[in-house]
């Protein structure tokens, strides 16, 4: 399948963002985690949609990949602000996904 590596990175990002959002809900001060949860959910949604379009072989996906790149960077920045292991791992995965999106766009 064409773009298999990018699709794998996108779905990996979806999994980490979903896990991070769920784990944030279990944190002691969940009110401080609302921005992280929201950003995780948005990032997971755009990554999932982009991976699906790529797997279908849809040709005009550049704008989606660009949007995904930007949101992954935003999510990484948000997650890096929190000390929790799940946030740090999510940030790392989002950075990797953003790099994969950037490589696709170049």
MMTF fields as JSON, N, C-alpha, C and O atoms, coordinates in Angstrom:
{
  "mmtfVersion": "1.0.0",
  "mmtfProducer": "UNKNOWN",
  "numBonds": 423,
  "numAtoms": 424,
  "numGroups": 106,
  "numChains": 1,
  "numModels": 1,
  "chainsPerModel": [1],
  "groupsPerChain": [106],
  "chainIdList": ["A"],
  "bondAtomList": [4, 2, 8, 6, 12, 10, 16, 14, 20, 18, 24, 22, 28, 26, 32, 30, 36, 34, 40, 38, 44, 42, 48, 46, 52, 50, 56, 54, 60, 58, 64, 62, 68, 66, 72, 70, 76, 74, 80, 78, 84, 82, 88, 86, 92, 90, 96, 94, 100, 98, 104, 102, 108, 106, 112, 110, 116, 114, 120, 118, 124, 122, 128, 126, 132, 130, 136, 134, 140, 138, 144, 142, 148, 146, 152, 150, 156, 154, 160, 158, 164, 162, 168, 166, 172, 170, 176, 174, 180, 178, 184, 182, 188, 186, 192, 190, 196, 194, 200, 198, 204, 202, 208, 206, 212, 210, 216, 214, 220, 218, 224, 222, 228, 226, 232, 230, 236, 234, 240, 238, 244, 242, 248, 246, 252, 250, 256, 254, 260, 258, 264, 262, 268, 266, 272, 270, 276, 274, 280, 278, 284, 282, 288, 286, 292, 290, 296, 294, 300, 298, 304, 302, 308, 306, 312, 310, 316, 314, 320, 318, 324, 322, 328, 326, 332, 330, 336, 334, 340, 338, 344, 342, 348, 346, 352, 350, 356, 354, 360, 358, 364, 362, 368, 366, 372, 370, 376, 374, 380, 378, 384, 382, 388, 386, 392, 390, 396, 394, 400, 398, 404, 402, 408, 406, 412, 410, 416, 414, 420, 418],
  "bondOrderList": [1, 1, 1, 1, 1, 1, 1, 1, 1, 1, 1, 1, 1, 1, 1, 1, 1, 1, 1, 1, 1, 1, 1, 1, 1, 1, 1, 1, 1, 1, 1, 1, 1, 1, 1, 1, 1, 1, 1, 1, 1, 1, 1, 1, 1, 1, 1, 1, 1, 1, 1, 1, 1, 1, 1, 1, 1, 1, 1, 1, 1, 1, 1, 1, 1, 1, 1, 1, 1, 1, 1, 1, 1, 1, 1, 1, 1, 1, 1, 1, 1, 1, 1, 1, 1, 1, 1, 1, 1, 1, 1, 1, 1, 1, 1, 1, 1, 1, 1, 1, 1, 1, 1, 1, 1],
  "groupList": [{"groupName": "UNK", "atomNameList": ["N", "CA", "C", "O"], "elementList": ["N", "C", "C", "O"], "formalChargeList": [0, 0, 0, 0], "bondAtomList": [1, 0, 2, 1, 3, 2], "bondOrderList": [1, 1, 2], "singleLetterCode": "X", "chemCompType": "L-PEPTIDE LINKING"}],
  "groupTypeList": [0, 0, 0, 0, 0, 0, 0, 0, 0, 0, 0, 0, 0, 0, 0, 0, 0, 0, 0, 0, 0, 0, 0, 0, 0, 0, 0, 0, 0, 0, 0, 0, 0, 0, 0, 0, 0, 0, 0, 0, 0, 0, 0, 0, 0, 0, 0, 0, 0, 0, 0, 0, 0, 0, 0, 0, 0, 0, 0, 0, 0, 0, 0, 0, 0, 0, 0, 0, 0, 0, 0, 0, 0, 0, 0, 0, 0, 0, 0, 0, 0, 0, 0, 0, 0, 0, 0, 0, 0, 0, 0, 0, 0, 0, 0, 0, 0, 0, 0, 0, 0, 0, 0, 0, 0, 0],
  "groupIdList": [1, 2, 3, 4, 5, 6, 7, 8, 9, 10, 11, 12, 13, 14, 15, 16, 17, 18, 19, 20, 21, 22, 23, 24, 25, 26, 27, 28, 29, 30, 31, 32, 33, 34, 35, 36, 37, 38, 39, 40, 41, 42, 43, 44, 45, 46, 47, 48, 49, 50, 51, 52, 53, 54, 55, 56, 57, 58, 59, 60, 61, 62, 63, 64, 65, 66, 67, 68, 69, 70, 71, 72, 73, 74, 75, 76, 77, 78, 79, 80, 81, 82, 83, 84, 85, 86, 87, 88, 89, 90, 91, 92, 93, 94, 95, 96, 97, 98, 99, 100, 101, 102, 103, 104, 105, 106],
  "secStructList": [7, 6, 6, 2, 2, 2, 2, 2, 2, 2, 2, 2, 2, 2, 2, 2, 2, 2, 2, 2, 2, 2, 2, 2, 2, 6, 1, 6, 6, 4, 4, 4, 4, 2, 2, 2, 2, 2, 2, 2, 2, 2, 2, 2, 2, 2, 2, 2, 2, 2, 2, 2, 2, 2, 2, 2, 6, 7, 1, 7, 7, 2, 2, 2, 2, 2, 2, 2, 2, 2, 2, 2, 2, 2, 2, 2, 2, 2, 2, 2, 6, 1, 7, 7, 2, 2, 2, 2, 2, 2, 2, 2, 2, 2, 2, 2, 2, 2, 2, 2, 2, 2, 2, 2, 2, 7],
  "xCoordList": [0.856, 0.0, 0.889, 1.844, 0.56, 1.304, 1.103, 0.017, 2.135, 2.097, 1.904, 1.4, 2.299, 2.094, 2.748, 2.159, 3.956, 4.646, 3.899, 3.763, 3.416, 2.654, 1.361, 0.992, 0.68, -0.566, -0.3, -1.073, 0.776, 1.148, 1.4, 0.926, 2.142, 2.406, 1.121, 0.953, 0.221, -1.053, -1.876, -2.396, -1.996, -2.781, -2.11, -2.793, -0.798, -0.077, -0.383, -0.557, -0.445, -0.779, -2.212, -2.477, -3.123, -4.51, -4.553, -5.212, -3.854, -3.861, -3.291, -3.867, -2.164, -1.555, -2.421, -2.546, -3.009, -3.868, -5.115, -5.519, -5.72, -6.897, -6.542, -7.284, -5.399, -4.958, -4.671, -5.058, -3.998, -3.656, -4.922, -5.016, -5.89, -7.138, -7.838, -8.315, -7.905, -8.559, -7.8, -8.404, -6.473, -5.662, -5.774, -5.761, -5.883, -6.044, -7.322, -7.364, -8.351, -9.624, -9.477, -10.273, -8.472, -8.231, -7.258, -6.984, -6.735, -5.779, -6.483, -7.674, -5.721, -6.248, -6.93, -8.033, -6.293, -6.835, -7.26, -6.608, -8.346, -8.777, -9.097, -9.004, -9.47, -9.764, -8.55, -8.689, -7.364, -6.135, -5.793, -4.914, -6.487, -6.174, -7.143, -7.008, -8.112, -9.152, -8.586, -9.037, -7.627, -7.037, -6.291, -6.338, -5.617, -4.886, -5.872, -5.66, -6.931, -7.942, -8.545, -8.662, -8.919, -9.524, -8.561, -8.948, -7.327, -6.338, -6.06, -5.917, -5.983, -5.802, -6.93, -6.684, -8.157, -9.312, -9.312, -9.608, -8.984, -8.926, -7.819, -8.014, -6.675, -5.543, -5.884, -5.605, -6.476, -6.86, -7.846, -7.753, -8.783, -9.796, -9.184, -9.494, -8.317, -7.732, -6.76, -6.694, -6.014, -5.085, -5.849, -5.452, -6.928, -7.735, -8.325, -8.253, -8.898, -9.502, -8.45, -8.703, -7.29, -6.226, -5.729, -5.518, -5.543, -5.103, -6.118, -5.746, -7.381, -8.413, -8.369, -8.432, -8.263, -8.19, -6.973, -7.068, -5.851, -4.641, -4.812, -4.382, -5.44, -5.603, -6.586, -6.497, -7.515, -8.436, -7.763, -8.29, -6.604, -5.905, -6.399, -6.149, -7.098, -7.607, -6.43, -5.462, -6.509, -5.35, -5.187, -4.058, -6.251, -6.175, -6.207, -7.153, -5.163, -5.133, -4.118, -3.965, -3.437, -2.379, -2.869, -2.182, -4.04, -4.559, -4.841, -4.631, -5.313, -5.565, -4.244, -4.14, -3.252, -1.941, -1.342, -0.737, -1.501, -1.008, -1.711, -1.066, -3.025, -3.79, -3.375, -3.254, -3.164, -2.723, -1.35, -1.121, -0.466, 0.867, 0.762, 1.427, -0.061, -0.217, -0.84, -0.391, -1.856, -2.531, -1.637, -1.639, -0.88, 0.063, 1.103, 1.454, 1.588, 2.535, 1.879, 2.486, 0.644, -0.096, -0.321, -0.167, -0.681, -0.917, 0.375, 0.374, 1.465, 2.755, 3.128, 3.592, 2.922, 3.236, 2.387, 2.891, 1.107, 0.213, 0.623, 0.729, 0.849, 1.182, 2.525, 2.698, 3.464, 4.781, 4.699, 5.621, 3.626, 3.465, 3.119, 3.174, 2.767, 2.319, 3.355, 3.961, 3.548, 4.588, 4.206, 5.068, 2.959, 2.491, 3.144, 3.347, 3.466, 4.125, 3.292, 3.838, 1.973, 1.128, 1.162, 1.087, 1.273, 1.369, 2.713, 2.776, 3.772, 5.098, 5.208, 5.792, 4.647, 4.669, 3.796, 4.139, 2.68, 1.805, 2.523, 2.462, 3.192, 3.927, 4.982, 5.142, 5.693, 6.73, 6.123, 6.67, 5.008, 4.341, 3.796, 3.886, 3.228, 2.716, 3.837, 3.649, 4.989, 6.135, 6.559, 6.845, 6.594, 6.983, 5.976, 6.363, 4.708, 3.666, 3.759, 3.606, 4.007, 4.166, 5.344, 5.267, 6.432, 7.592, 7.245, 7.684, 6.458, 6.045, 5.149, 5.256, 4.274, 3.406, 4.247, 4.007, 5.229, 6.102, 6.871, 7.022, 7.355, 8.078, 7.17, 7.605, 5.931, 4.964, 4.749, 4.626, 4.704, 4.423, 5.608, 5.43, 6.802, 8.01, 8.317, 9.299],
  "yCoordList": [-1.192, 0.0, 1.238, 1.337, 2.165, 3.417, 4.213, 4.192, 4.902, 5.736, 4.92, 5.439, 3.653, 2.774, 3.301, 3.212, 3.847, 4.354, 5.527, 5.604, 6.433, 7.575, 7.095, 7.572, 6.167, 5.635, 4.998, 5.195, 4.245, 3.623, 4.688, 4.56, 5.735, 6.816, 7.529, 7.893, 7.726, 8.38, 7.547, 8.077, 6.253, 5.393, 5.237, 5.101, 5.257, 5.213, 6.481, 6.425, 7.605, 8.87, 8.831, 9.302, 8.272, 8.126, 7.347, 7.76, 6.229, 5.378, 6.113, 6.052, 6.804, 7.512, 8.685, 8.929, 9.399, 10.53, 10.049, 10.655, 8.968, 8.43, 7.946, 8.181, 7.268, 6.793, 7.965, 7.946, 8.974, 10.142, 10.848, 11.213, 11.039, 11.701, 10.918, 11.501, 9.6, 8.759, 8.793, 8.846, 8.761, 8.796, 10.148, 10.213, 11.217, 12.554, 12.645, 13.335, 11.95, 11.959, 11.339, 11.62, 10.506, 9.869, 10.613, 10.176, 11.726, 12.488, 13.214, 13.514, 13.483, 14.089, 15.428, 15.668, 16.289, 17.616, 17.689, 18.345, 17.015, 16.877, 18.228, 18.368, 19.215, 20.547, 21.14, 21.863, 20.837, 21.345, 20.595, 21.015, 19.492, 18.648, 18.842, 18.174, 19.738, 19.849, 20.248, 19.733, 21.139, 21.544, 20.368, 20.178, 19.596, 18.423, 17.399, 16.859, 17.135, 16.174, 16.618, 15.821, 17.866, 18.394, 18.306, 17.885, 18.698, 18.659, 17.219, 16.938, 16.314, 14.889, 14.388, 13.699, 14.735, 14.258, 14.82, 14.104, 16.084, 16.702, 16.059, 15.754, 15.861, 15.266, 13.841, 13.461, 13.065, 11.696, 11.69, 10.853, 12.619, 12.678, 13.002, 12.341, 14.012, 14.408, 13.338, 13.073, 12.733, 11.678, 10.47, 9.879, 10.107, 8.976, 9.251, 8.401, 10.42, 10.772, 10.801, 10.337, 11.339, 11.426, 10.031, 9.742, 9.173, 7.798, 7.065, 6.32, 7.272, 6.615, 7.084, 6.268, 8.385, 8.903, 8.346, 7.968, 8.298, 7.751, 6.272, 5.811, 5.527, 4.092, 3.815, 2.778, 4.728, 4.593, 4.933, 4.632, 5.557, 5.973, 7.301, 7.643, 8.048, 9.36, 10.249, 10.353, 10.879, 11.604, 13.033, 13.507, 13.704, 15.111, 15.231, 15.771, 14.721, 14.649, 15.617, 15.65, 16.39, 17.275, 18.243, 18.455, 18.826, 19.78, 19.094, 19.676, 17.867, 17.107, 16.802, 16.93, 16.404, 16.1, 17.366, 17.301, 18.499, 19.772, 20.107, 20.498, 19.951, 20.209, 19.24, 19.626, 18.005, 16.999, 17.377, 17.262, 17.817, 18.249, 19.353, 19.3, 20.332, 21.467, 21.042, 21.474, 20.21, 19.794, 18.863, 18.929, 18.002, 17.141, 17.987, 17.683, 19.04, 19.937, 20.61, 20.723, 21.051, 21.7, 20.728, 21.096, 19.502, 18.5, 18.17, 18.041, 18.035, 17.764, 18.885, 18.634, 20.107, 21.265, 21.26, 21.54, 20.943, 20.886, 19.763, 19.98, 18.584, 17.438, 17.61, 17.151, 18.269, 18.494, 19.342, 19.324, 20.067, 20.917, 20.114, 20.647, 18.849, 18.035, 16.963, 16.385, 16.707, 15.791, 14.316, 13.446, 14.031, 12.651, 11.873, 12.394, 10.619, 9.768, 9.637, 9.673, 9.487, 9.335, 10.594, 10.499, 11.761, 13.016, 13.105, 13.52, 12.722, 12.777, 11.813, 12.151, 10.611, 9.644, 10.114, 9.909, 10.736, 11.271, 12.383, 12.433, 13.262, 14.356, 13.807, 14.307, 12.786, 12.177, 11.571, 11.732, 10.885, 10.267, 11.319, 11.161, 12.396, 13.486, 14.154, 14.5, 14.339, 14.932, 14.035, 14.512, 12.73, 11.793, 11.832, 11.801, 11.898, 11.953, 13.264, 13.265, 14.363, 15.66, 15.605, 16.153, 14.943, 14.802, 13.965, 14.269, 12.916, 12.057, 12.837, 12.693, 13.656, 14.498, 15.49, 15.694, 16.107, 17.063, 16.396, 16.974, 15.185, 14.452, 14.16, 14.248, 13.819, 13.569, 14.818, 14.745, 15.964, 17.227, 17.742, 18.567, 17.265, 17.705, 16.873, 17.13],
  "zCoordList": [0.0, 0.0, 0.0, 0.77, -0.867, -0.954, 0.343, 0.923, 0.787, 2.002, 3.278, 4.274, 3.254, 4.396, 5.674, 6.751, 5.564, 6.76, 7.374, 8.596, 6.547, 7.062, 7.71, 8.783, 7.074, 7.63, 8.99, 9.928, 9.105, 10.386, 11.455, 12.583, 11.102, 12.06, 12.472, 13.636, 11.521, 11.826, 12.804, 13.786, 12.544, 13.446, 14.808, 15.823, 14.837, 16.107, 16.917, 18.134, 16.234, 16.883, 17.424, 18.53, 16.641, 17.095, 18.406, 19.361, 18.445, 19.634, 20.855, 21.941, 20.674, 21.8, 22.263, 23.463, 21.327, 21.705, 22.447, 23.44, 21.97, 22.656, 24.055, 25.009, 24.171, 25.483, 26.421, 27.59, 25.903, 26.717, 27.207, 28.379, 26.317, 26.707, 27.802, 28.776, 27.65, 28.656, 29.983, 31.054, 29.897, 31.118, 31.812, 33.042, 31.047, 31.626, 32.457, 33.476, 32.016, 32.751, 34.138, 35.034, 34.31, 35.597, 36.487, 37.605, 36.012, 36.812, 37.953, 37.884, 38.991, 40.213, 39.951, 40.442, 39.193, 38.923, 37.454, 36.641, 37.129, 35.744, 35.099, 33.879, 35.906, 35.354, 34.654, 33.668, 35.159, 34.546, 33.256, 32.502, 33.011, 31.871, 30.709, 29.685, 30.845, 29.815, 28.447, 27.424, 28.415, 27.139, 26.507, 25.291, 27.321, 26.828, 26.272, 25.186, 26.999, 26.553, 25.224, 24.293, 25.142, 23.924, 22.74, 21.651, 22.953, 21.882, 21.455, 20.265, 22.422, 22.105, 21.208, 20.217, 21.558, 20.79, 19.369, 18.413, 19.239, 17.912, 17.076, 15.899, 17.688, 16.977, 16.534, 15.397, 17.418, 17.06, 15.898, 14.999, 15.92, 14.857, 13.504, 12.512, 13.448, 12.164, 11.656, 10.456, 12.567, 12.152, 11.616, 10.612, 12.272, 11.822, 10.436, 9.548, 10.257, 8.966, 7.856, 6.744, 8.156, 7.161, 6.784, 5.606, 7.778, 7.504, 6.641, 5.734, 6.916, 6.118, 4.664, 3.744, 4.459, 3.088, 2.351, 1.183, 3.025, 2.407, 2.082, 1.024, 2.992, 2.746, 1.612, 0.955, 1.38, 0.256, -1.073, -2.144, -0.985, -2.192, -2.728, -3.884, -1.892, -2.299, -2.676, -1.924, -3.817, -4.358, -3.822, -3.693, -3.519, -3.109, -1.583, -1.009, -0.946, 0.513, 1.142, 2.363, 0.318, 0.827, 1.903, 2.902, 1.707, 2.696, 4.024, 5.088, 3.959, 5.196, 5.903, 7.123, 5.136, 5.723, 6.339, 7.409, 5.687, 6.22, 7.537, 8.51, 7.561, 8.785, 9.889, 11.052, 9.522, 10.483, 11.06, 12.264, 10.203, 10.626, 11.683, 12.718, 11.413, 12.329, 13.659, 14.721, 13.607, 14.838, 15.655, 16.884, 14.991, 15.72, 16.467, 17.607, 15.823, 16.5, 17.706, 18.771, 17.528, 18.613, 19.772, 20.937, 19.451, 20.488, 21.234, 22.458, 20.499, 21.14, 22.101, 23.213, 21.67, 22.508, 23.784, 24.872, 23.643, 24.802, 25.758, 26.965, 25.223, 26.069, 26.784, 27.913, 26.123, 26.737, 28.005, 28.821, 28.171, 29.353, 30.606, 31.714, 30.441, 31.575, 31.892, 30.99, 33.163, 33.621, 33.501, 33.626, 33.268, 33.239, 32.103, 31.006, 32.389, 31.408, 30.125, 29.022, 30.273, 29.085, 28.226, 27.001, 28.836, 28.076, 27.358, 26.201, 28.035, 27.419, 26.24, 25.21, 26.391, 25.289, 24.133, 22.969, 24.447, 23.411, 22.649, 21.421, 23.364, 22.723, 21.766, 20.653, 22.205, 21.377, 20.105, 19.014, 20.253, 19.112, 18.155, 16.938, 18.705, 17.867, 17.085, 15.919, 17.697, 16.991, 15.829, 14.731, 16.092, 15.04, 13.891, 12.723, 14.218, 13.203, 12.408, 11.186, 13.099, 12.415, 11.442, 10.342, 11.844, 10.964, 9.731, 8.621, 9.936, 8.813, 7.852, 6.635, 8.407, 7.567, 6.772, 5.582, 7.421, 6.755, 5.624, 4.547, 5.864, 4.821, 3.633, 2.485, 3.893, 2.811, 1.971, 0.748, 2.64, 1.96, 1.143, 0.246, 1.443, 0.721, -0.481, -1.176]
}
